[in-house]
Amino acid sequence: MKKLICIGVFISSLLILPSSSKAAYSYSLEGPYISFDVGAYSRRIEENCSQCVDAFGNPLLKVYGNGDSTRLLAKFGLRAGLLDAYLTLGGANLSIDDFNGFQGGMTPAFGGGIKLLMYQSPDYGHFTLSLNPDVIYFKTSDTIQFYSQSLGWVTENHDVSWTETTVKIGGYSRYDGFAPYGGISLSFVNGEETGDVFGSADIKERDNLGFYLGANFYFDPSGRASLFGEFGGGDNNYFKVGIKTMF
């Protein structure tokens, strides 16, 4: 509850702070763009083998842990009117120490998303409210060891496929060369771990609701190029930095 109150205060402050130098800036930039970012991500997850049950149907395998990932991503997008659509390409790794020390190396990642502008204040775009669904997918592997009562120590290759879907609802405002933004997020992880002996198990996210805060720092009044930084908490603890330019 405290987290949601802080988010509400932050977004409200964007609404009431005065804008400056409105005539020198454009808030409705359109056209193609590209961005690059690097970030560290961590999610609280659980692994459950639906086929591993006792005689009474109770699960025998349910493991809790953290999925940590480093990502290098590029977004290729187009903004037109109220809609901003983009394709995401790059690389990601995955570390889940609680799952027998799984350490998946850097692997191709891809996805995409859209950002829909739902509201823009009448004072020259001083404040905007948007909805942003986003998805990313990657698959990585590692050779791990685990102990089985029937087989003893087993070494085998494990693959983890990871699909991450996030929906953000938030506000954005600009004050000269500085543009803060923030909001709440709802996210879901659908993953699967497979091994020759181990079989397969589902990976889900333990928490779904979170928040995010960030800012753009523009290079010039046109607003076509910027540096940005963003962090999130709750469902998805992360921090990323990057650069964006419009053509």
C-alpha positions in Angstrom: 0.0 0.0 0.0 2.8 2.5 0.9 4.4 1.7 -2.5 1.2 2.6 -4.4 0.7 5.8 -2.4 4.2 6.9 -3.4 3.4 6.2 -7.0 0.3 8.3 -6.8 2.1 11.2 -5.2 4.8 11.1 -7.9 2.3 11.1 -10.8 0.2 13.8 -9.2 3.3 16.0 -8.9 3.8 15.8 -12.6 0.3 17.1 -13.1 0.7 20.2 -10.9 4.3 21.3 -11.5 4.5 24.2 -13.9 6.0 23.7 -17.4 8.6 26.1 -18.7 9.8 27.2 -22.1 6.8 25.6 -23.8 7.3 27.3 -27.1 10.8 26.0 -27.6 9.9 22.3 -27.3 7.8 19.8 -29.2 5.9 17.1 -27.3 4.3 15.4 -30.2 7.3 14.0 -32.1 6.4 11.3 -34.7 8.4 9.0 -37.0 10.8 6.1 -36.7 13.3 5.7 -33.9 15.9 3.4 -32.4 17.0 2.9 -28.8 19.7 0.8 -27.1 19.7 -0.1 -23.4 21.5 -2.3 -20.9 19.9 -3.5 -17.7 19.9 -5.9 -14.8 16.7 -7.6 -13.9 15.5 -9.8 -11.0 12.2 -11.6 -10.5 10.8 -13.7 -7.6 9.8 -17.0 -9.2 8.6 -20.5 -8.4 9.1 -23.8 -10.2 6.5 -26.4 -10.1 6.4 -29.9 -11.7 2.7 -30.6 -12.3 3.4 -34.3 -13.0 5.4 -34.8 -9.8 2.7 -35.7 -7.2 2.3 -38.2 -4.4 -0.5 -40.7 -4.0 -2.8 -37.9 -2.7 -2.1 -35.5 -5.5 0.2 -33.2 -3.5 3.1 -31.6 -5.4 6.5 -33.2 -4.7 8.5 -30.5 -6.5 7.9 -26.8 -5.8 11.0 -24.6 -5.6 11.2 -20.9 -4.9 14.0 -18.6 -6.1 15.1 -15.5 -8.0 15.6 -15.3 -11.7 18.4 -12.8 -12.4 19.1 -11.6 -15.9 21.4 -9.1 -17.7 20.0 -7.8 -21.0 21.4 -5.9 -24.0 18.4 -4.7 -26.1 17.7 -2.6 -29.1 14.2 -1.3 -30.0 13.2 -0.3 -33.5 9.9 1.6 -33.4 7.6 4.0 -35.1 5.4 6.6 -33.5 2.3 7.8 -35.4 -0.5 9.7 -33.7 -1.6 8.0 -30.5 0.2 4.8 -31.3 3.9 3.8 -30.7 4.8 0.3 -31.9 8.3 -1.3 -31.6 10.2 -4.5 -32.2 12.8 -5.6 -29.6 16.0 -7.5 -30.5 19.1 -8.3 -28.4 20.6 -10.7 -25.9 19.8 -12.0 -22.4 21.2 -14.4 -19.9 19.6 -16.1 -16.9 20.8 -17.1 -13.4 18.7 -19.1 -11.0 20.9 -20.2 -8.1 18.0 -21.9 -6.3 17.4 -24.2 -9.2 20.5 -26.3 -8.8 22.7 -23.4 -9.6 21.4 -22.8 -13.1 23.6 -20.3 -15.0 22.3 -19.8 -18.5 24.6 -17.9 -20.9 23.9 -15.0 -23.1 21.4 -16.0 -25.8 19.3 -14.1 -28.5 16.2 -12.4 -27.1 13.3 -10.9 -29.1 9.9 -9.4 -28.6 8.0 -6.1 -29.0 5.2 -3.9 -27.7 2.9 -1.0 -28.3 2.4 2.2 -26.4 -1.1 3.8 -26.6 -1.5 7.5 -25.6 -4.7 7.6 -23.6 -4.6 11.2 -22.4 -2.6 14.4 -23.1 -3.2 17.6 -21.1 -4.3 20.7 -23.1 -1.3 22.8 -22.1 0.9 21.8 -25.0 1.4 18.2 -23.9 2.6 19.1 -20.4 1.4 15.7 -19.1 0.5 12.4 -20.9 -0.9 9.1 -19.7 -0.2 5.9 -21.6 -0.8 2.2 -21.7 2.2 0.0 -22.7 2.0 -3.8 -23.1 5.4 -5.4 -23.8 6.7 -9.0 -24.3 10.2 -10.5 -24.5 11.2 -14.1 -25.1 14.5 -16.0 -24.8 15.8 -19.5 -24.2 19.1 -20.5 -22.5 20.8 -23.6 -21.2 23.3 -24.9 -18.6 24.8 -28.2 -17.5 23.9 -28.7 -13.9 24.2 -31.4 -11.2 21.6 -32.6 -8.8 21.2 -35.5 -6.4 18.5 -38.2 -6.9 17.8 -40.9 -4.3 17.4 -43.5 -7.0 20.3 -42.4 -9.3 22.7 -40.6 -7.1 24.4 -37.6 -8.6 23.1 -36.8 -12.0 24.7 -34.4 -14.5 22.5 -33.2 -17.4 21.8 -30.3 -19.7 18.9 -28.1 -18.7 17.0 -25.7 -21.0 15.0 -22.8 -19.7 12.5 -21.0 -22.0 11.4 -17.6 -20.6 8.5 -15.5 -21.8 7.9 -12.2 -19.9 4.9 -10.1 -20.4 4.5 -6.7 -18.8 1.7 -4.1 -19.0 2.6 -0.6 -17.8 0.2 2.3 -17.0 1.9 5.6 -16.3 2.4 9.3 -16.7 5.1 11.3 -18.5 5.9 15.0 -18.4 8.6 17.3 -19.7 10.3 20.3 -18.2 12.8 21.8 -20.7 15.5 19.1 -21.2 14.3 16.9 -18.4 11.3 14.5 -18.6 10.4 12.3 -15.6 7.9 9.5 -15.9 6.5 6.7 -13.7 3.6 4.4 -13.0 2.5 0.9 -12.1 3.1 -2.4 -13.9 1.4 -5.8 -14.1 3.7 -8.6 -15.2 3.6 -12.3 -15.9 6.4 -14.9 -16.4 5.7 -18.1 -18.3 8.7 -20.3 -18.4 9.7 -24.0 -18.6 12.8 -25.9 -17.4 13.5 -29.2 -19.2 16.1 -31.9 -18.8 16.7 -35.4 -20.0 16.4 -37.0 -16.6 14.6 -34.2 -14.7 11.7 -33.9 -17.2 10.0 -30.6 -17.3 8.7 -28.0 -14.8 6.8 -24.8 -15.1 8.2 -21.4 -14.0 5.8 -18.7 -12.8 6.2 -15.3 -11.2 5.4 -15.0 -7.5 4.5 -11.3 -7.6 2.7 -9.5 -10.4 2.2 -5.9 -9.3 5.0 -3.4 -9.2 6.0 0.2 -10.1 8.6 1.9 -12.3 10.2 5.4 -12.3 12.5 6.9 -14.8 13.6 10.0 -16.7 14.7 11.2 -20.1 17.5 13.7 -20.5 17.4 15.5 -23.9 20.4 16.6 -25.9 18.7 19.5 -27.6 15.3 21.4 -27.7 14.0 19.3 -30.6 13.7 16.3 -28.3 14.8 13.9 -31.0 17.7 12.4 -29.0 18.0 11.5 -25.3 19.7 9.5 -22.6 17.4 7.7 -20.2 17.5 5.7 -17.0 14.7 3.6 -15.4 14.3 1.4 -12.3 11.4 -0.7 -11.1 10.4 -2.6 -7.9 7.8 -5.0 -6.7 7.1 -7.5 -9.4 10.3 -6.8 -11.3 13.3 -5.3 -9.6 15.5 -3.8 -12.3 17.6 -0.9 -13.4 18.5 0.0 -17.0 20.1 2.9 -18.9 20.2 3.7 -22.6 20.0 6.1 -25.5 17.2 6.9 -27.9 17.2 8.8 -31.2 14.4 9.6 -33.7 15.0 9.9 -37.4 
